[in-house]
Amino acid sequence: MKTHLTLIILSLASPTFALTDTTRYSIITTEKISGKQLMWSDGPGKVSYWYEYNDRGRGPKLRVDLTIDNGQVIARKVTGVDYFKGPVLETFELANGVAKWKNKTENDQRTVSGPVLYSPMDGVPGEIEWDLKLLKKHSHIDEMDVLPSGKLKTEHVKSHTVKVNGFPEELELYSFTGSGGPPSYAWVTPKKEFFAVVSGWMSTIKLGYEFLLPELKKLQDDIESDYFAGQAVKLTQKPTTPVAIVDVSIFDSKKGKVIPHQTVILEGGKIKEVGKSRSIKVPANSKTIAGNGKMLLPGLWDNHAHYDMAQGLYHLAAGVTNIKDLANSLDLPETKKKVDKDELLGPEISIWSGFIDYAGPYAGPTGKIVKTLEEGLAAVNYYADHGYQQIKLYSSIPVDWVKPLAAEAHKRGMKVCGHIPSFMTAERAVRDGYDQIIHLNMIMLNFMGDTIDTRSMGRFIKVGERAKNIDVNGPEVKRFVQLLKEKNIVVDPTAAIFEGMFTNEPAKLAAGYETNVNMFPAEFRRGLYRGGLPTMKGHEIDYKKSFDNMLKMLNLLYTNGITFVPGTDDFPGFALQRELELYAKAGVPNVKVLQKATFTSAQVAGKENELGSIEVGKKANLILVDGDPVKNISDIRKVELTIKNGNLYDTKALYQSYGFGFWK
């Protein structure tokens, strides 16, 4: 262990290189530089990278050393720390027709007979250059094998001339597919040298060219929008006649019971008729869907999402028809319009939250980042003027600002939610105006005092270490729960995130994926074995006890009548399904779990008159499940058909379009 840690420490020292040999790149988040990528060579066939960025105290520091022979990477070594500051030591070598690789979850080898690519567990953006060059070197090959498994295909999407100091420079945009999910993109020079990867949250671009980001992002956004618009056209079924779901069991989400042998007629995006199958006359021109042995439920809600057009499909495939967006870029209102017009796949963005944080090294990655209370108040009014329904405050907000910001939001008719700011307790946040507490760890932190800096990893690590010691039946907890009840506070637990952080171990399958791991494309599947927080090592029992105590806290909230609704802040769809399973594990009856995911969520959003239950006149936001989640909550994974505003989505087709299998 000592030798391994020494390697990690040495790898984090500043790299030595000749200034003229180094190509520098900036990493940009929220229009500011948050990190760097360096690339240099120590000799023929030798290429090295240094990569680091700060994301609210998280972020990797990696050194990558490559040996390249005739375009093929024949040796690769990565050292440093990953996003959660866990040690990284990964190697790959190719010699005599045998490829070998080793990282914290894999130690394998494979015989190869031609050019091959390796997909690293931990890598840097610039490495895509060598994949592209190798693919182009073998121009007769449309795609290339990737180790450990899968293939990579690239396609030239666009050439573009930019002006730099009055002189033209040529750039090319390439797409990359084959590992599952939608295409990814990279900008390169005509020599196929890495130039930039561009996205709304984080971009990496050659130093000195940061001014080109808006231009490149606009071009790439247009390309991606065309792709996702085509996806929406292909995968959205828009009935032109009534739809009849015949002889199906209905989950009555208001009364919490199952009604068998029902027929439901949908027309014009609404529920037109509901009743006993023998009493409902199905229109002759209807599209008929057999419901025998299946259950029809209101569409599910994810109350903690961050809509991304690349991820909208995952929501729909899992039966999520409505979301609360808990922080996004300022173009969210325009994105919502496209979703509403079916130009983009995804659930209805029913509630949108305006994000506010204080400027500094731990500031959040989007929204309004402010330096004064006056700027914060102006941000509240900006969001109110643009139709947002709530404000989300983040971890760096000064404690004394919460009360005036909440008051301003309430004056404008908005709710207030968010992280509990550093050096503040959840109790004070509630008394100062919070309407909703996000993340169960924020409740656990309430019983650890107001001296913890929770702007970065502390808000996870302290809970993992100490939450096991909280007496959920003690007087302090009871007083706090009573406060939540008196103030009608809503909790968004995102329990599944903490299960992953506090219970997953490297090289072992992530909790909750035991039954559906084979659905995932190979590259996605690898990620399910990464493990939880690196600080858990040597303290696995303590962290697991802390998570168990979090579930006990969840049960306490339930038994005391505190409203909580399911949200994820994680992999869309899959994480929500696990969230519901965890509520059941915590002792919430399945029927109550399903109510929380449907009618209660609609009530909390103020949308219960149009959503959340299967009633005549309400929106046709429904899911057809091949099973009975009232008896077995895990059957909620077996969504066969999602209906949103009367449009039909074959979930099997949705998953397959991204290279996923389907629940069997």
C-alpha positions in Angstrom: 0.0 0.0 0.0 2.8 2.4 0.9 4.4 2.0 -2.6 1.1 2.5 -4.3 0.4 5.7 -2.4 3.9 7.0 -3.1 3.2 6.5 -6.9 0.0 8.5 -6.6 1.7 11.3 -4.7 4.5 11.5 -7.1 2.1 11.6 -10.0 0.4 14.7 -8.6 3.6 16.8 -8.6 3.7 19.4 -11.2 4.8 17.8 -14.5 8.1 18.9 -15.9 8.2 19.8 -19.6 9.8 22.3 -22.0 7.5 25.3 -22.5 7.8 25.2 -26.3 6.8 21.5 -26.3 3.6 21.9 -24.4 0.1 22.4 -25.9 -2.2 23.9 -23.3 -6.0 23.7 -23.0 -8.5 25.5 -20.7 -11.4 23.7 -19.0 -14.3 26.0 -18.8 -17.4 25.8 -16.6 -19.9 28.6 -16.1 -17.8 30.9 -18.4 -14.8 30.7 -16.2 -11.6 28.6 -16.3 -11.8 25.8 -13.8 -8.9 23.6 -14.9 -6.4 22.7 -17.6 -5.2 20.0 -19.9 -1.5 19.9 -20.9 -0.1 17.8 -23.7 3.7 17.3 -24.4 6.2 14.8 -25.8 9.4 13.4 -24.2 10.6 11.8 -27.4 9.5 9.9 -30.5 6.4 7.9 -29.9 5.9 9.4 -26.5 2.9 11.6 -25.6 1.9 12.7 -22.1 -1.1 14.6 -20.6 -1.8 16.4 -17.4 -5.5 17.0 -16.7 -7.2 18.6 -13.7 -10.2 20.7 -12.9 -12.2 21.8 -9.8 -15.9 21.1 -9.6 -17.1 22.3 -6.2 -14.0 20.7 -4.5 -14.3 17.6 -6.6 -12.5 16.8 -9.8 -9.7 14.6 -11.1 -5.9 15.2 -11.3 -4.5 12.7 -13.8 -1.3 12.1 -15.7 -1.5 10.0 -18.8 1.6 8.6 -20.5 1.2 7.0 -24.0 3.6 5.1 -26.2 2.5 5.1 -29.8 3.9 2.9 -32.6 2.7 3.4 -36.2 -0.5 5.1 -34.9 -1.3 2.4 -32.4 -1.2 3.1 -28.7 1.0 0.2 -27.4 1.4 1.3 -23.9 -0.6 3.6 -21.6 -0.3 4.5 -17.9 -2.5 6.7 -15.9 -1.8 7.9 -12.3 -3.5 10.4 -10.1 -6.9 10.8 -8.5 -10.4 10.5 -9.9 -13.4 12.9 -9.7 -14.0 11.8 -6.0 -10.3 12.0 -5.2 -9.8 8.2 -5.2 -6.4 6.9 -6.3 -6.0 6.0 -9.9 -3.4 3.6 -11.3 -4.3 2.1 -14.7 -2.1 0.4 -17.3 -2.5 -0.9 -20.8 0.0 -2.6 -23.1 -0.1 -4.3 -26.4 2.7 -6.6 -27.5 3.1 -9.7 -29.6 -0.6 -9.7 -30.4 -1.7 -9.7 -26.8 -3.4 -6.7 -25.1 -3.3 -6.5 -21.3 -5.0 -3.9 -19.0 -5.4 -3.4 -15.3 -7.3 -0.9 -13.2 -9.1 -0.8 -9.9 -11.9 -3.1 -11.2 -10.3 -5.1 -14.1 -7.2 -7.2 -14.6 -7.5 -8.9 -18.1 -5.9 -9.6 -21.4 -7.1 -10.4 -24.9 -5.5 -11.8 -28.1 -5.9 -9.3 -31.0 -5.1 -9.6 -34.6 -5.3 -6.1 -35.9 -5.5 -2.4 -34.8 -7.5 -2.0 -31.6 -8.6 0.8 -29.3 -8.6 0.7 -25.5 -11.4 2.4 -23.5 -9.9 3.7 -20.3 -11.7 3.7 -16.9 -10.0 7.1 -16.3 -8.9 9.2 -19.2 -8.6 12.8 -20.6 -10.5 14.5 -23.5 -7.4 14.9 -25.6 -6.9 11.2 -26.0 -9.7 11.0 -28.5 -7.1 12.3 -31.0 -5.3 9.0 -31.1 -8.5 7.0 -31.6 -9.4 9.2 -34.5 -6.0 9.1 -36.1 -5.9 5.3 -35.9 -9.4 5.0 -37.4 -8.4 7.4 -40.2 -5.1 5.5 -40.8 -7.2 2.4 -41.6 -9.7 4.3 -43.8 -11.1 1.0 -45.2 -12.5 0.3 -41.7 -15.8 2.0 -40.8 -15.4 1.1 -37.1 -12.8 -0.5 -34.9 -12.9 -2.9 -32.0 -12.6 -1.5 -28.5 -11.2 -3.2 -25.5 -12.6 -4.5 -23.2 -15.6 -4.8 -25.5 -17.6 -3.0 -28.1 -16.7 -0.9 -31.2 -16.1 2.7 -32.0 -17.3 4.4 -35.1 -16.5 7.9 -36.2 -18.0 10.2 -38.8 -17.0 13.6 -40.1 -19.9 15.9 -39.4 -18.8 19.4 -40.3 -15.9 21.6 -41.4 -15.8 25.1 -40.2 -13.5 28.1 -40.7 -12.9 30.4 -37.7 -11.2 33.8 -37.6 -8.3 34.1 -35.2 -6.5 37.5 -35.2 -8.0 38.2 -38.6 -6.7 35.0 -40.1 -8.8 31.9 -41.0 -8.2 28.6 -39.3 -9.9 25.3 -40.3 -11.6 23.0 -37.8 -13.5 19.8 -38.2 -16.3 18.3 -36.1 -16.4 14.5 -35.7 -19.0 12.3 -34.0 -18.3 9.1 -32.1 -20.7 6.3 -31.6 -20.7 2.6 -30.6 -20.4 2.6 -26.8 -24.1 3.2 -26.2 -26.2 6.3 -25.9 -26.2 9.3 -28.3 -23.2 10.4 -30.3 -20.4 12.3 -28.6 -18.4 15.0 -30.4 -14.9 16.5 -30.7 -13.4 19.4 -32.7 -10.0 18.7 -34.3 -7.7 20.4 -36.8 -7.3 19.1 -40.4 -4.3 17.1 -39.1 -6.7 15.5 -36.7 -5.1 17.1 -33.7 -7.4 17.6 -30.7 -8.8 21.1 -30.5 -11.9 21.1 -28.2 -14.8 19.2 -26.7 -17.8 21.5 -26.2 -20.9 21.2 -24.0 -23.2 23.3 -21.9 -21.7 22.3 -18.6 -18.0 21.8 -19.2 -15.8 22.4 -22.2 -12.1 21.8 -22.9 -10.5 24.0 -25.6 -7.1 25.0 -26.7 -5.6 27.9 -24.7 -6.1 31.3 -26.3 -9.2 30.1 -28.2 -11.7 30.4 -25.4 -13.5 33.2 -27.3 -14.6 30.6 -29.9 -16.7 28.6 -27.5 -20.0 30.3 -28.1 -19.5 30.0 -31.9 -18.5 26.3 -31.7 -21.3 25.5 -29.2 -23.9 27.1 -31.5 -22.7 25.0 -34.4 -22.6 21.8 -32.4 -26.0 22.6 -30.8 -27.5 22.8 -34.2 -26.0 19.4 -35.2 -27.2 17.8 -32.0 -30.6 19.4 -32.2 -31.0 17.9 -35.7 -30.0 14.5 -34.4 -32.4 14.6 -31.4 -35.2 16.1 -33.6 -34.8 13.1 -35.9 -34.8 10.8 -32.9 -38.1 12.4 -31.7 -39.8 11.9 -35.1 -38.7 8.3 -35.3 -39.6 7.2 -31.8 -42.8 9.3 -31.1 -46.1 7.7 -32.1 -48.8 10.3 -32.5 -52.2 8.5 -32.7 -54.7 10.0 -35.2 -57.5 7.9 -33.8 -58.6 7.1 -30.2 -56.4 4.7 -28.2 -58.1 2.0 -26.1 -56.3 0.2 -23.4 -58.5 -2.8 -22.8 -59.0 -5.1 -19.8 -56.2 -3.7 -17.8 -55.7 -3.3 -14.0 -55.6 0.4 -13.0 -53.7 1.8 -10.1 -55.9 4.4 -8.4 -53.3 6.7 -7.1 -55.7 8.8 -5.1 -57.3 6.0 -3.1 -54.2 3.7 -3.2 -55.9 0.6 -4.6 -55.9 -1.5 -7.8 -59.0 -1.8 -9.9 -59.1 -4.8 -12.3 -60.7 -5.3 -15.7 -60.8 -1.7 -16.7 -60.8 0.0 -20.1 -59.3 3.4 -20.7 -60.0 5.5 -23.8 -57.5 8.2 -24.8 -58.1 11.0 -27.4 -56.6 14.3 -28.1 -53.9 13.9 -25.4 -56.5 13.5 -22.7 -58.2 10.6 -20.8 -61.7 10.5 -22.4 -63.3 7.4 -20.6 -62.4 5.1 -17.7 -64.6 2.2 -16.6 -65.3 -1.4 -16.4 -64.4 -3.2 -19.6 -67.8 -4.7 -20.0 -69.4 -1.2 -19.8 -67.0 0.8 -22.1 -67.7 0.7 -25.8 -64.4 0.9 -27.7 -64.7 3.2 -30.8 -64.5 1.2 -34.0 -61.5 3.2 -35.3 -59.4 2.9 -32.1 -55.9 1.7 -31.8 -56.4 -1.1 -29.3 -53.8 -2.1 -26.7 -54.3 -5.4 -24.8 -54.0 -4.8 -21.0 -54.6 -8.3 -19.7 -52.1 -9.2 -17.0 -50.7 -5.7 -17.0 -51.2 -2.6 -14.9 -51.8 1.0 -16.0 -50.5 3.7 -13.7 -50.2 7.5 -13.9 -46.8 8.5 -15.4 -44.0 8.7 -12.9 -42.3 11.9 -11.6 -38.7 12.5 -11.0 -38.6 15.4 -8.6 -34.8 16.0 -8.9 -33.8 16.1 -12.6 -31.5 18.2 -14.8 -33.0 18.0 -18.2 -30.6 17.2 -21.0 -31.7 16.4 -24.5 -29.3 13.5 -24.6 -31.0 12.0 -21.6 -34.7 12.7 -22.2 -35.0 9.2 -23.8 -34.0 7.5 -20.6 -36.7 9.2 -18.6 -39.4 8.1 -21.1 -38.1 4.6 -21.3 -38.4 4.2 -17.6 -41.9 5.6 -17.5 -41.1 9.2 -16.3 -43.5 11.6 -17.9 -42.9 14.6 -15.6 -39.9 16.1 -13.9 -38.9 19.0 -11.7 -35.7 20.5 -13.1 -33.5 21.4 -10.1 -31.0 23.6 -12.0 -30.0 24.1 -15.6 -28.6 26.5 -18.1 -30.5 29.7 -18.6 -31.8 28.5 -21.9 -34.1 26.0 -20.1 -37.3 27.9 -21.0 -36.4 27.6 -24.7 -35.5 23.9 -24.3 -38.9 23.3 -22.6 -40.7 24.8 -25.6 -39.0 22.2 -27.8 -40.0 19.3 -25.5 -43.5 20.6 -25.4 -43.7 20.6 -29.2 -42.3 17.1 -29.3 -39.2 18.4 -31.1 -37.1 16.7 -28.3 -37.7 13.5 -26.5 -38.3 13.8 -22.8 -40.8 14.2 -20.0 -42.7 17.3 -19.4 -40.5 19.9 -17.5 -43.3 20.7 -15.1 -41.4 22.7 -12.6 -38.1 24.7 -13.2 -35.8 25.9 -10.6 -33.6 29.0 -10.8 -30.2 28.2 -9.4 -28.3 30.8 -7.3 -24.9 30.4 -5.6 -22.2 32.6 -4.2 -19.2 33.2 -6.4 -16.1 31.4 -5.2 -14.0 28.2 -5.6 -16.9 26.0 -4.7 -19.6 27.8 -6.7 -22.2 25.6 -8.5 -21.8 24.8 -12.2 -24.7 26.8 -13.7 -27.4 29.5 -13.3 -26.8 32.8 -11.5 -23.5 33.0 -9.6 -23.6 36.2 -7.5 -21.2 38.2 -5.4 -23.6 40.4 -3.3 -27.0 40.0 -1.7 -28.3 42.6 -4.1 -27.2 40.5 -7.0 -28.9 37.5 -5.3 -32.2 39.4 -5.0 -31.9 40.5 -8.6 -31.4 36.8 -9.6 -34.6 35.9 -7.8 -36.5 38.5 -9.7 -34.9 37.4 -13.0 -36.1 33.9 -12.5 -39.6 35.1 -11.5 -39.8 37.3 -14.5 -38.9 34.3 -16.7 -41.5 32.0 -15.4 -39.6 29.9 -13.0 -41.7 28.4 -10.1 -39.0 28.0 -7.5 -35.5 29.1 -6.4 -32.7 26.6 -5.6 -30.1 27.9 -3.2 -26.7 26.2 -3.2 -23.9 25.4 -0.8 -21.8 28.6 -0.9 -24.7 31.0 -0.1 -23.8 33.0 3.0 -26.0 31.9 5.9 -27.5 35.4 6.5 -28.6 35.7 2.9 -31.1 32.8 3.1 -33.8 34.7 4.9 -34.0 37.8 2.6 -33.6 35.6 -0.6 -36.4 33.4 0.6 -38.6 36.3 1.5 -38.1 37.8 -2.0 -38.9 34.5 -3.7 -42.0 34.1 -1.6 -43.1 37.6 -2.5 -42.8 36.7 -6.1 -44.9 33.5 -5.6 -42.0 31.1 -5.8 -41.0 28.2 -3.5 -37.5 27.9 -2.1 -35.5 24.7 -2.0 -31.9 23.7 -2.2 -28.8 22.4 -0.4 -28.4 23.6 3.1 -25.6 26.2 2.9 -22.3 25.6 4.6 -22.2 26.4 8.3 -25.9 26.3 8.5 -28.3 23.7 9.9 -31.3 22.4 8.1 -33.4 23.6 11.1 -32.3 27.2 10.6 -32.8 27.0 6.8 -36.4 25.9 7.4 -37.0 28.7 9.9 -35.5 31.2 7.5 -37.8 30.2 4.6 -36.9 26.9 2.9 -40.0 25.1 1.6 -38.2 21.9 0.5 -35.0 20.2 1.6 -33.0 18.4 -1.2 -30.9 15.3 -0.4 -31.2 13.1 2.6 -27.7 13.9 3.7 -28.7 17.5 4.4 -31.1 16.2 7.0 -28.4 13.9 8.6 -26.0 16.9 8.7 -28.5 18.8 10.8 -27.5 16.7 13.7 -23.8 17.3 13.3 -23.8 21.1 14.1 -23.2 24.2 12.0 -19.4 24.1 11.8 -19.1 21.7 8.8 -18.0 23.1 5.5 -20.3 21.3 3.1 -19.3 23.1 0.0 -17.4 20.1 -1.3 -16.8 16.5 -0.3 -17.5 17.1 3.4 -21.2 16.9 2.8 -20.8 13.3 1.8 -17.8 12.1 3.8 -19.1 13.4 7.2 -22.4 11.7 6.6 -20.7 8.4 5.6 -18.5 8.6 8.7 -21.0 9.8 11.3 -24.6 9.2 10.3 -24.6 5.8 11.9 -24.3 7.5 15.3 -27.5 9.6 15.0 -30.3 8.3 17.2 -33.3 8.6 14.9 -35.6 8.0 17.9 -33.9 10.6 20.1 -35.4 13.9 21.2 -33.3 16.1 18.9 -34.5 14.2 15.8 -38.1 14.2 17.1 -38.1 18.0 17.5 -36.7 18.5 14.0 -39.3 16.2 12.5 -42.0 18.0 14.3 -40.7 21.3 12.8 -40.8 19.8 9.3 -44.4 18.8 10.0 -45.4 22.2 11.4 -43.9 24.0 8.4 -45.2 21.5 5.8 -41.7 20.9 4.5 -41.2 18.6 1.5 -38.2 16.4 1.3 -36.5 15.2 -1.9 -34.3 12.3 -0.5 -32.3 11.1 -3.5 -31.6 8.0 -1.4 -30.2 6.0 -4.3 -27.2 8.4 -4.7 -26.1 7.7 -1.1 -26.6 4.0 -1.5 -24.1 4.2 -4.3 -21.6 6.4 -2.4 -21.8 4.5 0.9 -22.3 0.8 -0.1 -20.7 0.2 -3.5 -17.3 -1.4 -3.6 -14.8 -1.5 -6.5 -15.0 -4.5 -8.8 -18.4 -5.4 -7.3 -21.7 -4.7 -9.1 -23.4 -1.5 -7.9 -26.4 -2.0 -5.6 -29.7 -2.1 -7.4 -28.5 -3.3 -10.7 -28.4 -7.0 -10.0 -31.5 -7.8 -12.1 -30.9 -5.5 -15.1 -27.2 -5.3 -15.5 -27.4 -7.2 -18.8 -29.5 -4.4 -20.3 -26.5 -2.1 -20.4 -24.1 -1.7 -23.3 -20.6 -3.0 -22.3 -19.1 0.4 -21.7 -22.0 1.5 -19.4 -21.8 -1.8 -17.6 -18.1 -1.2 -16.7 -19.2 1.9 -14.8 -21.4 -0.1 -12.5 -18.3 -1.6 -10.9 -16.4 1.5 -10.0 -17.4 1.5 -6.4 -18.4 4.3 -4.0 -16.6 7.1 -2.2 -12.8 6.4 -1.9 -12.9 7.4 1.7 -15.0 4.3 2.4 -12.0 2.0 2.0 -11.2 0.4 5.4 -14.5 1.8 6.8 -17.0 -0.2 4.7 -19.0 -1.3 7.7 -19.3 2.2 9.1 -20.5 3.6 5.8 -23.0 0.9 5.3 -24.4 1.4 8.8 -24.7 5.1 8.1 -26.7 4.3 5.0 -28.9 1.9 6.9 -29.5 4.8 9.4 -30.5 7.0 6.5 -33.2 4.5 5.6 -34.4 4.5 9.2 -34.6 8.3 9.0 -36.7 7.9 5.8 -39.0 5.6 7.6 -39.3 8.1 10.5 -40.3 10.8 8.0 -42.9 8.5 6.5 -44.4 7.4 9.9 -44.6 11.0 11.0 -46.4 12.1 7.9 -43.6 14.2 6.4 -44.1 14.6 2.7 -41.3 13.3 0.6 -41.2 12.7 -3.2 -38.9 10.7 -5.3 -36.0 12.4 -7.1 -32.7 11.2 -8.4 -30.0 13.7 -9.5 -28.5 10.7 -11.2 -28.8 8.4 -14.2 -32.3 9.2 -15.5 -34.9 6.4 -15.2 -32.7 3.7 -13.7 -32.0 5.7 -10.6 -35.7 6.5 -10.1 -36.6 2.9 -10.2 -34.0 2.1 -7.5 -35.2 5.1 -5.5 -38.7 3.6 -5.3 -37.2 0.2 -4.3 -35.3 1.9 -1.5 -38.5 3.5 -0.1 -40.0 0.0 0.0 -36.8 -1.3 1.7 -37.1 1.5 4.3 -40.6 0.2 5.2 -42.9 2.4 3.1 -45.7 0.2 1.7 -45.6 -0.3 -2.0 -48.9 1.4 -2.6 -47.7 4.5 -0.7 -44.4 4.4 -2.7 -46.4 4.5 -6.0 -48.6 7.2 -4.7 -45.5 9.3 -3.9 -44.2 8.8 -7.5 -47.5 9.8 -9.0 -50.3 11.7 -7.3 -48.3 13.1 -4.3 -45.7 14.5 -6.8 -48.4 16.1 -8.8 -49.8 17.7 -5.6 -46.5 19.0 -4.5 -46.0 20.6 -7.9 -49.5 22.1 -7.8 -50.5 20.0 -10.9 -52.9 17.5 -9.3 -55.9 18.9 -11.3 -54.3 17.8 -14.6 -51.9 15.1 -13.6 -51.1 12.3 -11.2 -54.2 10.1 -11.5 -56.2 8.2 -14.1 -59.3 10.3 -14.4 -61.5 11.6 -17.2 -60.3 15.0 -18.4 -56.7 14.7 -17.2 -53.7 14.6 -19.4 -52.9 11.2 -20.9 -49.6 10.8 -19.0 -49.6 7.1 -18.3 -47.4 3.9 -18.2 -48.3 0.3 -18.9 -46.4 -2.1 -16.8 -46.0 -5.8 -17.5 -46.4 -6.8 -13.9 -47.8 -5.7 -10.6 -45.6 -3.2 -8.7 -48.2 -3.1 -5.9 -47.2 -6.6 -5.1 -43.6 -6.4 -6.2 -42.2 -2.8 -6.3 -39.4 -4.0 -8.7 -42.0 -4.6 -11.4 -41.9 -0.8 -11.8 -38.9 -1.6 -14.0 -41.1 -3.5 -16.5 -42.5 -0.4 -18.2 -43.7 -1.6 -21.6 -45.4 1.5 -22.9 -45.1 5.2 -21.9 -47.8 7.7 -22.8 -47.1 11.4 -22.6 -49.7 13.9 -23.7 -51.4 11.0 -25.6 -48.2 10.2 -27.6 -47.1 6.6 -27.4 -43.5 5.5 -26.7 -42.4 1.9 -27.1 -39.9 1.6 -24.3 -38.1 -1.4 -25.9 -37.5 0.7 -29.1 -36.3 3.6 -27.0 -33.7 1.6 -25.2 -32.6 -0.2 -28.3 -32.0 3.1 -30.1 -29.3 3.8 -27.5 -27.8 0.3 -27.6 -29.5 -1.0 -24.5 -31.3 -4.3 -24.1 -34.7 -4.6 -22.5 -36.0 -6.0 -19.2 -36.8 -9.7 -19.6 
